Amino acid sequence: MDFKRTDYCGNIFSKKIGEKVTVCGWVQKQRDLGKLIFVDLRDRTGVVQLAFYEKNPKVFEQAFRLRAEFVVAASGFVCERSSKNPNIPTGDIEIEVEQLRVYSKAQTPPFEIVENSNAGEELRLKFRYLDLRRSDLSKNILIRHKMAKLARDYFNDNGFIEIETPFLIKSTPEGARDYLVPSRAFRGKFFALPQSPQLYKQLAMIAGFDRYMQIVKCFRDEDLRADRQPEFTQIDLEMSFVNSKDIMSMVEGFIVKLYKNIFNKDIAKPFFQMNYDDCMKKFGSDKPDLRFGMEIIHLTKLLKNTEFRVFSDIIKNKGLVCAINAKGACDKFSRKDIDKLSGWIVAHGVRAISFTKSDKNKNSSSSYEKFLSTEEVKNIRETSSFEPGDILFLVAHKNELTCLEAIGALRVKVAQIIDIKKSEISLLWVTNFPLFEYDKNQSTLIAKHHPFVAPKDEDLKFLETNPEKVRAEAFDLILNGNEIGGGSIRICDFNVQKRVLGCLGFSDEETKERFGFLLDAMQFGAPPHGGLALGFDRLIMILLGCENIREVIAFPKISTSSELMTSSPSVVCDDQLNELGIKLDKLENTN
Amino acid sequence: MDFKRTDYCGNIFSKKIGEKVTVCGWVQKQRDLGKLIFVDLRDRTGVVQLAFYEKNPKVFEQAFRLRAEFVVAASGFVCERSSKNPNIPTGDIEIEVEQLRVYSKAQTPPFEIVENSNAGEELRLKFRYLDLRRSDLSKNILIRHKMAKLARDYFNDNGFIEIETPFLIKSTPEGARDYLVPSRAFRGKFFALPQSPQLYKQLAMIAGFDRYMQIVKCFRDEDLRADRQPEFTQIDLEMSFVNSKDIMSMVEGFIVKLYKNIFNKDIAKPFFQMNYDDCMKKFGSDKPDLRFGMEIIHLTKLLKNTEFRVFSDIIKNKGLVCAINAKGACDKFSRKDIDKLSGWIVAHGVRAISFTKSDKNKNSSSSYEKFLSTEEVKNIRETSSFEPGDILFLVAHKNELTCLEAIGALRVKVAQIIDIKKSEISLLWVTNFPLFEYDKNQSTLIAKHHPFVAPKDEDLKFLETNPEKVRAEAFDLILNGNEIGGGSIRICDFNVQKRVLGCLGFSDEETKERFGFLLDAMQFGAPPHGGLALGFDRLIMILLGCENIREVIAFPKISTSSELMTSSPSVVCDDQLNELGIKLDKLENTN
């Protein structure tokens, strides 16, 4: 490096006119105007225009040969531009180059390094290091850094200490699937990569560290969705001698600070809270998007004496009939659109959608009104505030939860279709979760959150007799309909922990084998404690309005869990496997 | 939590006298004086004395039942102590307790929670959460947090951004052994855990991020030494458009800040530099401890015409004869001690140590002087500044490097034996390393640092003809004789990278298969770049004067790579292995 950079490209403004500067970066483009050559030079801060004049033949000659993505350093005086560019921050100036050094030439990249690239994502992932040069992607990574720094500052200021928890841990299969790591020193044994540092942060509280914080990678070997990655990042917290309110308040302070520092937006706290039962009843979701209304209308009582068999059978079976009213959206749903929605909802466990619509001329049609009494029709319309121009969607199912979840999903879907007007930000705590939920596939109780969440004291008595009635000291943070954090008070009593694990089907022996160290720890003085984990990738994605989680991760994996740039995973040599004492199954499928 | 903590135990001083406070923590000890009970309450900040008087029978009764490690909250007024304890910061006051809440009882712990515990380390590791309550251990973790925060602040202030690099990466076996992670989606293929984020941070530079920083876990499946862990933490840096000096200066600023903030010590910069050849010649080590002198004395030239066969054979074979003079330490080495040292040095590849000693009465003895000429003896004594009271150790070997490394090791050993006076801190950059070293076991060249270190421009011409002559743009940071950081300028030229990989024995095909993505990247505009990684665990260990790296890691592993608290690694169920398409070798040894 014989050129010493004085400034970043994006930071040179008119107050620097007359100064000599040295910049380094990549050629964004070169324009040859005959006696004058312009080069846009780019670094992570932005772009600045370099000007090369024929009167300085050495650099003019060099500039002539520059191509996109060449890496150069340039020295020269900052001058006022004759034709200013108001579209970029440095558009008032240019650098008249006196010395140029080409550090690295570049082949023509496989796609152009510009904002809003229309190159396919697969190609861009293969050349991720080029894609990351595009400012719409690099700015996400720069903001990610800023958010991580804000988190560390905020929690440090509040007395949290970073404690690094191990990555090679014991496999305790519950919840998602573990990634395993074969041990060479103990052939036939395995480590697992952590799905979260849950037990270690609880042990840190039992050790007396009082407030713990870590921004940490976690691993889940699951089939991926658009917003999941096999490795993902959590802002992980734990506090001792606190209740739920203390934890929520601490997290609110952080979210408020994020919005203030990143977007200069003031968010009010405390955030709105709603208990789980209300969420389900009103929005059919435990992570409702409250940026818009369209609350669920409950019609079950109203129809309790109906003679229409479709509804009456369901109601007799303790099922529900629910509706949503898409105000003024009648025109947006043709009969064909409604049929399509009806097909769509099957995946949510109900057979079809019923509807009533009425255009502004009061021409109305309905799939069910003809089967109901005039009184019932009137009551439904009144209860739903149904007016000309509206369309009412009804969902009914004998299983209460299925019905609510289906109408909840429909609410979100309809809002999307009609492009409903949404407020900008909806932050919400959902509280009073059930401790367990029933897993139909395995016919067992599973933990709604995880097995270490404390039951509410007053519900302890139901643990063995009516476990589904037991509520948890748990609270999820919802941002615009997405769960961005899950928190709870943890069990700190040995006996309660044993009873909860018992409800989850662990025998005494299994409990001892898998969680013996935690149960031991609880017998040597465990403080009341609790905490929360924020999904950092998802938080950034939602804050920045990205559509895919890959847009906020520097080197992401695709949905098969592979990484396209380095082509991993890959085959390894036999020596490596022999040392580990493992063999491949004959039928291995290398895809 | 019905008690709201107002203060940490260790922060209540006499200016709080008369105030009502609430503290939470663990009972350190309880002393029953009949009408008065004292309880020392501990949290992460320290200890405070609680006083319980008979006149308040409810809390007095509660206090009577308290035992070590019970978890409680206590409220009461801060009072001046009648008998002050100058040994603890809160020794002037006590809290006269009005309300007490016992959150958690505790069994008698398997060892006492006190400083300088004499319990065995194995027991303490099994109950790590109890061991971490001891202040001599917890203070290390608290300082570790402080150091991590300082690092993040310092590098952020200097324009570095944190970029998270992936943990599930491609296995590129070179250097140490990879930990492997079987892929379920691609049966028969594997991820590896990173030995360092080396290639990703270089790609981040090629992507234009300019300055990268991460405090990151790395993994090496090696047989462990006292200061190694299978997972360890690096402060990992990379910068673009810089030379070695820029990187060293940036790191010096950080180390200076650490010493200032942690120990309030001023360290001068720039740090001392020494090139590799001089280090080897003067101290027989590429990480010399310069807190003391005892430089190597070179006797080869002096003895070039000696008739003593032991030396002359070696010198004829281009070997060396070297000495160190342990000034005034003659009395510390009996003949038996010297024999022991001679036995010890065999592991360093030389057969024995020769010596000359002379006590203060000039009674002298020597193992070799009788074989030399009077002139030679005189010259050796003069060159070595040998005086009465000194002892001179000689080492000779036909291989130059073996001789230097042996005498270098002897220098450290002797300094330890005689408890030589050392200055407090020695910080040193070692520069001008060879790019390669010859691996006798495999009869190949291996990279002295790693395969991506740039050769010095002027030595490029030797790459194919005399690769061992090629020096690297590499620099190690040495603290008190320990390597705490390794840095270098990286190769950013496609052809140079290919040539270096060629020297290391990679065929074109292997190069493409393993490093193709990096070589591709270098062809699309790679900036000059370089960086450094600090071994964070080791840095903390040395700064805090700990003897074992486990003392600065919250949840460490032992030398077999297992973790005693959770008993990991462990066996996993067949279903897990079946899903991954792997089988255990029949002869697996589960130790």
Interface residues (C-beta under 8 A of the other chain):
Chain A: M1 F3 R5 Y8 C24 G25 W26 R42 D43 R44 E69 F70 V71 A73 Y103 S104 K105 A106 Q107 P109 F127 R128 Y129 L130 L132 R133 S138 I141 L142 R144 H145 A148 K149 R152 N156 I161 E162 I163 E164 T165 P166 F167 L168 I169 K170 S171 P173 R177 D178 Y179 L180 V181 P182 S183 R184 A185 F186 R187 G188 K189 F190 F191 A192 L193 L199 Y200 L203 A204 I206 A207 G208 F209 D210 K217 F219 D221 P230 E231 T233 S240 F241 V242 N243 D246 C492 D493 F517 D520 A521 M522 Q523 F524 G525 A526 P527 P528 I553 A554 F555 K557 T560 S561 S562 E563 M565 T566 S567 S568 P569 S570 V571 V572 C573 Q576 N578 E579 L580 G581 I582 K583 L584 D585 L587 E588 N589 T590 N591
Chain B: M1 F3 R5 Y8 C24 G25 W26 R42 D43 R44 E69 F70 V71 A73 Y103 S104 K105 A106 Q107 P109 F127 R128 Y129 L130 L132 R133 S138 I141 L142 R144 H145 A148 K149 R152 N156 I161 E162 I163 E164 T165 P166 F167 L168 I169 K170 S171 P173 R177 D178 Y179 L180 V181 P182 S183 R184 A185 F186 R187 G188 K189 F190 F191 A192 L193 L199 Y200 L203 A204 I206 A207 G208 F209 D210 K217 F219 D221 P230 E231 T233 S240 F241 V242 N243 D246 C492 D493 F517 D520 A521 M522 Q523 F524 G525 A526 P527 P528 I553 A554 F555 K557 T560 S561 S562 E563 M565 T566 S567 S568 P569 S570 V571 V572 C573 Q576 N578 E579 L580 G581 I582 K583 L584 D585 L587 E588 N589 T590 N591
